[in-house]
């Protein structure tokens, strides 16, 4: 059994003359990420490995989560402006020693991917988190495996 946790980056800022890739987290985003990561850790939501888009706002959200989890962090450019196929590609690259993996990514891709693997309708708010149980022993079996939504958390509702 595998678990996939999808995290949309926390609320970001839009400073003038800053490329989209380099946008930082807003103060509200820093607070959202700290609160969500503490909530997940205190509710015993296990994560073995973190994979983030290399964009500043996603990677900083990931680093804040890692203050609670103390894990290795990987980055993958496919999680920046992702399509559903990008998520599949990152999943198939995962090491099977990781049973519970969190991806830190962006909308609209993360919402579209979550909707493609679940019967629930998702629109991820900033720092929204969805956890799925995947009935497989290897990430290579992801596509054909049964997937079940375990939780969906929104920062304003935890």
Backbone as numpy.savetxt, mean C-alpha at the origin, in Angstrom:
# Nx Ny Nz CAx CAy CAz Cx Cy Cz
-0.96 -19.43 2.60 -1.80 -18.25 2.60 -0.91 -17.00 2.60
-1.25 -16.06 1.74 -0.53 -14.79 1.65 -1.48 -13.65 1.99
-0.92 -12.52 2.39 -1.71 -11.32 2.63 -1.09 -10.17 1.86
-1.95 -9.42 1.17 -1.53 -8.24 0.44 -2.24 -7.03 1.04
-1.47 -6.04 1.44 -2.01 -4.83 2.03 -1.70 -3.67 1.08
-2.73 -2.95 0.69 -2.58 -1.82 -0.22 -2.75 -0.53 0.56
-1.78 0.38 0.43 -1.81 1.65 1.15 -1.66 2.78 0.14
-2.64 3.67 0.11 -2.47 4.87 -0.71 -1.64 5.86 0.11
-0.74 6.56 -0.54 0.09 7.53 0.18 -0.78 8.50 0.96
-0.21 9.05 2.04 -0.91 10.02 2.86 -1.04 11.36 2.12
-1.82 12.26 2.69 -2.11 13.57 2.09 -0.81 14.30 1.75
-0.72 14.73 0.50 0.50 15.40 0.05 0.28 16.89 -0.14
1.39 17.59 -0.26 1.38 19.02 -0.47 1.64 19.28 -1.96
1.35 20.49 -2.41 1.58 20.90 -3.81 2.43 22.17 -3.84
3.68 22.10 -3.40 4.50 23.33 -3.46 4.70 23.78 -4.90
4.80 25.09 -5.10 5.03 25.63 -6.45 6.33 25.09 -7.00
6.33 24.90 -8.32 7.52 24.47 -9.05 8.11 23.15 -8.54
7.24 22.27 -8.06 7.68 20.94 -7.63 7.09 19.92 -8.57
7.93 19.06 -9.12 7.45 17.98 -9.98 6.55 17.05 -9.18
5.59 16.42 -9.86 4.67 15.50 -9.21 5.42 14.45 -8.39
6.48 13.90 -8.96 7.25 12.84 -8.31 7.82 13.29 -6.97
8.17 14.57 -6.86 8.86 15.11 -5.68 7.95 15.74 -4.65
6.64 15.64 -4.83 5.72 16.26 -3.87 5.87 15.64 -2.49
6.00 16.48 -1.45 6.15 15.97 -0.08 4.79 15.72 0.58
4.84 15.11 1.74 3.62 14.96 2.53 3.28 16.30 3.18
1.98 16.57 3.28 1.50 17.72 4.03 1.54 17.37 5.52
1.42 18.38 6.36 1.39 18.11 7.82 0.27 17.13 8.16
-0.89 17.31 7.52 -2.01 16.39 7.75 -1.63 14.97 7.33
-0.88 14.83 6.24 -0.43 13.52 5.77 0.51 12.85 6.74
1.42 13.62 7.32 2.33 13.06 8.33 1.53 12.50 9.50
0.53 13.26 9.93 -0.32 12.82 11.04 -1.14 11.58 10.65
-1.72 11.58 9.44 -2.49 10.41 8.96 -1.63 9.15 8.98
-0.43 9.26 8.44 0.44 8.09 8.34 0.85 7.58 9.72
1.17 8.49 10.62 1.54 8.07 11.98 0.37 7.38 12.67
-0.81 7.97 12.57 -1.99 7.39 13.22 -2.35 6.03 12.62
-2.33 5.93 11.29 -2.71 4.67 10.64 -1.70 3.57 10.96
-0.42 3.87 10.91 0.58 2.84 11.18 0.49 2.35 12.62
0.27 3.27 13.56 0.10 2.86 14.97 -1.16 2.02 15.15
-2.24 2.44 14.49 -3.50 1.69 14.56 -3.31 0.26 14.06
-2.65 0.11 12.92 -2.45 -1.22 12.35 -1.56 -2.07 13.25
-0.49 -1.50 13.73 0.43 -2.24 14.60 -0.27 -2.65 15.90
-1.04 -1.74 16.49 -1.72 -2.04 17.76 -2.84 -3.05 17.57
-3.32 -3.21 16.34 -4.35 -4.22 16.04 -3.75 -5.50 15.46
-2.46 -5.67 15.67 -1.73 -6.90 15.30 -1.85 -7.26 13.83
-1.84 -6.25 12.97 -1.83 -6.52 11.53 -0.38 -6.72 11.13
-0.06 -7.95 10.79 1.34 -8.28 10.51 1.71 -7.91 9.07
2.93 -7.45 8.94 3.52 -7.14 7.63 4.95 -7.66 7.69
5.38 -8.37 6.64 6.74 -8.90 6.56 7.66 -8.02 5.72
7.08 -7.29 4.77 7.90 -6.56 3.80 7.09 -5.40 3.26
7.77 -4.28 3.01 7.15 -3.08 2.48 7.74 -2.77 1.11
6.85 -2.48 0.14 7.29 -2.09 -1.20 6.59 -0.78 -1.55
7.37 0.22 -1.92 6.80 1.54 -2.18 7.13 2.05 -3.57
6.23 2.85 -4.07 6.55 3.72 -5.21 7.73 4.57 -4.74
8.66 4.89 -5.64 9.78 5.75 -5.23 9.42 7.24 -5.13
8.20 7.61 -5.51 7.78 9.02 -5.39 7.85 9.44 -3.92
8.25 10.67 -3.68 8.53 11.15 -2.33 7.35 10.92 -1.38
6.14 11.27 -1.79 4.99 11.17 -0.88 4.67 9.73 -0.50
4.83 8.79 -1.43 4.58 7.38 -1.14 5.70 6.80 -0.28
6.93 7.09 -0.65 8.07 6.55 0.10 8.09 7.09 1.52
7.75 8.37 1.71 7.71 8.91 3.07 6.58 8.30 3.88
5.45 8.02 3.25 4.36 7.30 3.95 4.87 5.93 4.39
5.55 5.24 3.50 6.12 3.93 3.80 7.11 4.01 4.96
7.97 5.01 4.95 8.97 5.17 6.01 8.31 5.43 7.36
7.22 6.17 7.36 6.49 6.41 8.62 5.90 5.09 9.13
5.31 4.30 8.24 4.80 2.97 8.65 5.94 2.13 9.20
7.09 2.26 8.61 8.22 1.44 9.02 8.74 1.81 10.41
8.41 3.00 10.89 8.78 3.35 12.26 8.06 2.41 13.24
6.87 1.96 12.86 6.12 1.01 13.70 6.55 -0.43 13.45
6.92 -0.76 12.21 7.16 -2.15 11.83 8.63 -2.57 11.78
9.54 -1.65 11.53 10.98 -1.95 11.50 11.32 -3.10 10.54
11.04 -2.90 9.27 11.26 -3.92 8.24 12.18 -3.40 7.15
12.51 -4.28 6.22 13.20 -3.86 5.01 12.19 -3.20 4.08
12.63 -2.17 3.39 11.78 -1.46 2.44 12.36 -1.65 1.04
11.50 -2.03 0.11 11.87 -2.07 -1.29 11.12 -0.97 -2.03
11.67 -0.53 -3.15 10.93 0.41 -3.99 10.80 -0.21 -5.38
9.74 0.17 -6.06 9.52 -0.32 -7.41 8.83 0.78 -8.21
9.47 1.21 -9.28 8.92 2.28 -10.11 7.56 1.93 -10.70
7.25 0.64 -10.79 5.96 0.23 -11.35 4.79 0.65 -10.46
5.06 1.02 -9.19 3.99 1.45 -8.29 3.72 2.96 -8.38
4.48 3.67 -9.24 4.23 5.09 -9.48 3.37 5.21 -10.74
2.24 5.90 -10.65 1.26 5.98 -11.75 0.94 4.59 -12.30
0.53 3.67 -11.44 0.40 2.27 -11.84 -0.90 1.94 -12.55
-0.80 0.93 -13.42 -1.98 0.27 -13.98 -2.17 -1.02 -13.18
-3.27 -1.71 -13.41 -3.51 -2.99 -12.73 -2.38 -3.96 -13.05
-1.91 -3.97 -14.30 -0.82 -4.88 -14.68 0.47 -4.58 -13.93
0.70 -3.30 -13.59 1.89 -2.96 -12.83 1.88 -3.66 -11.47
0.71 -3.68 -10.83 0.61 -4.35 -9.52 0.90 -5.83 -9.67
0.33 -6.45 -10.69 0.58 -7.88 -10.92 2.07 -8.14 -11.11
2.73 -7.29 -11.87 4.16 -7.45 -12.13 4.97 -7.39 -10.83
4.63 -6.44 -9.96 5.35 -6.32 -8.67 5.06 -7.54 -7.80
3.82 -8.02 -7.80 3.46 -9.20 -7.01 4.26 -10.41 -7.46
4.38 -10.61 -8.78 5.10 -11.79 -9.28 6.59 -11.71 -8.99
7.11 -10.53 -8.70 8.52 -10.37 -8.35 8.80 -10.60 -6.86
7.74 -10.77 -6.06 7.93 -10.93 -4.61 8.56 -12.28 -4.27
9.36 -12.27 -3.24 9.96 -13.50 -2.72 8.90 -14.23 -1.89
8.80 -15.54 -2.07 7.78 -16.31 -1.37 8.03 -16.40 0.14
9.19 -15.97 0.61 9.44 -15.96 2.05 8.61 -14.88 2.74
8.10 -13.92 1.97 7.25 -12.87 2.52 5.79 -13.30 2.44
5.16 -13.47 3.59 3.76 -13.90 3.62 2.77 -12.74 3.65
3.22 -11.59 4.15 2.33 -10.44 4.26 3.09 -9.20 3.79
2.67 -8.67 2.64 3.39 -7.57 2.00 2.48 -6.36 1.87
3.05 -5.17 2.14 2.30 -3.92 1.96 2.89 -3.14 0.79
2.01 -2.69 -0.11 2.38 -1.84 -1.23 1.93 -0.42 -0.93
2.80 0.55 -1.19 2.49 1.97 -1.02 2.47 2.59 -2.40
1.27 3.08 -2.81 1.12 3.53 -4.18 0.16 4.71 -4.27
-0.41 4.92 -5.45 -1.14 6.13 -5.80 -2.50 5.80 -6.42
-3.42 6.78 -6.33 -4.66 6.70 -7.07 -4.41 7.24 -8.47
-5.10 6.81 -9.41 -6.28 5.95 -9.47 -5.90 4.47 -9.53
-4.65 4.21 -9.75 -4.20 2.84 -9.92 -4.51 1.93 -8.76
-4.29 2.41 -7.53 -4.50 1.54 -6.37 -5.98 1.21 -6.19
-6.86 2.19 -6.43 -8.31 1.93 -6.35 -8.74 0.96 -7.44
-8.25 1.16 -8.65 -8.62 0.28 -9.76 -8.15 -1.15 -9.50
-6.93 -1.30 -8.98 -6.41 -2.64 -8.71 -7.23 -3.31 -7.60
-7.52 -2.58 -6.52 -8.32 -3.15 -5.42 -9.68 -3.61 -5.94
-10.29 -2.81 -6.80 -11.59 -3.18 -7.37 -11.48 -4.38 -8.30
-10.33 -4.57 -8.91 -10.16 -5.70 -9.82 -10.01 -7.03 -9.08
-9.63 -6.99 -7.80 -9.44 -8.24 -7.04 -10.50 -8.43 -5.95
-11.49 -7.55 -5.91 -12.50 -7.62 -4.86 -13.88 -7.28 -5.43
-14.90 -7.82 -4.79 -16.27 -7.48 -5.17 -16.74 -6.19 -4.52
-15.91 -5.66 -3.60 -16.25 -4.41 -2.92 -15.82 -3.24 -3.78
-16.51 -2.13 -3.66 -16.18 -0.95 -4.43 -15.30 -0.05 -3.57
-14.11 0.26 -4.08 -13.17 1.07 -3.33 -12.88 2.38 -4.02
-12.81 3.42 -3.26 -12.13 4.64 -3.66 -11.25 4.97 -2.47
-9.96 4.79 -2.65 -9.02 5.00 -1.55 -8.87 6.48 -1.23
-9.15 6.87 0.02 -8.78 8.22 0.44 -7.27 8.22 0.70
-6.69 9.38 0.86 -5.27 9.40 1.21 -5.06 8.62 2.50
-4.05 7.80 2.52 -3.67 6.92 3.63 -4.72 5.85 3.93
-5.60 5.57 2.96 -6.53 4.46 3.09 -5.75 3.15 2.97
-6.22 2.13 3.67 -5.52 0.84 3.70 -6.53 -0.29 3.51
-6.24 -1.19 2.57 -7.07 -2.39 2.37 -6.18 -3.62 2.50
-6.68 -4.62 3.21 -5.94 -5.87 3.38 -6.70 -7.02 2.76
-5.99 -7.86 2.03 -6.59 -9.00 1.34 -5.88 -10.28 1.72
-6.65 -11.34 1.92 -6.09 -12.67 2.10 -6.10 -13.35 0.74
-4.95 -13.90 0.36 -4.79 -14.54 -0.94 -4.56 -16.03 -0.70
-5.45 -16.87 -1.20 -5.34 -18.32 -0.97 -4.32 -18.93 -1.91
-3.04 -18.76 -1.54 -1.95 -19.35 -2.32 -0.73 -19.49 -1.42
0.19 -20.33 -1.83 1.44 -20.50 -1.08 2.59 -19.79 -1.76
2.39 -19.39 -3.01 3.41 -18.69 -3.77 2.77 -17.48 -4.45
3.52 -16.37 -4.47 3.00 -15.18 -5.15 2.78 -15.44 -6.63
3.46 -16.42 -7.18 3.29 -16.77 -8.60 1.88 -17.29 -8.88
1.15 -17.73 -7.86 -0.21 -18.25 -8.00 -1.27 -17.17 -7.80
-0.85 -15.90 -7.68 -1.76 -14.81 -7.31 -2.98 -14.72 -8.22
-2.76 -14.70 -9.53 -3.87 -14.42 -10.44 -5.03 -15.40 -10.30
-4.74 -16.68 -10.19 -5.81 -17.68 -10.11 -6.31 -17.94 -8.70
-5.71 -17.31 -7.70 -6.05 -17.59 -6.30 -7.31 -16.85 -5.87
-8.03 -17.44 -4.92 -9.17 -16.77 -4.29 -8.63 -15.61 -3.46
-9.35 -14.49 -3.50 -8.95 -13.30 -2.75 -10.11 -12.85 -1.89
-9.80 -12.52 -0.64 -10.86 -12.13 0.29 -10.45 -10.83 0.99
-11.35 -9.86 1.00 -11.09 -8.61 1.72 -11.13 -8.89 3.22
-10.07 -8.50 3.92 -10.01 -8.65 5.37 -10.39 -7.36 6.08
-9.97 -6.23 5.53 -10.28 -4.94 6.16 -10.08 -3.80 5.17
-10.74 -2.70 5.45 -10.54 -1.45 4.72 -10.64 -0.32 5.74
-9.52 0.38 5.95 -9.46 1.43 6.94 -9.24 2.78 6.27
-9.95 3.77 6.79 -9.81 5.14 6.32 -9.35 5.99 7.50
-8.41 6.94 7.27 -7.84 7.69 8.38 -8.86 8.39 9.28
-9.89 8.94 8.73 -10.88 9.64 9.54 -11.83 8.73 10.31
-11.70 7.40 10.10 -12.67 6.48 10.71 -12.02 5.42 11.60
-10.78 5.67 12.01 -10.14 4.69 12.91 -10.04 5.24 14.31
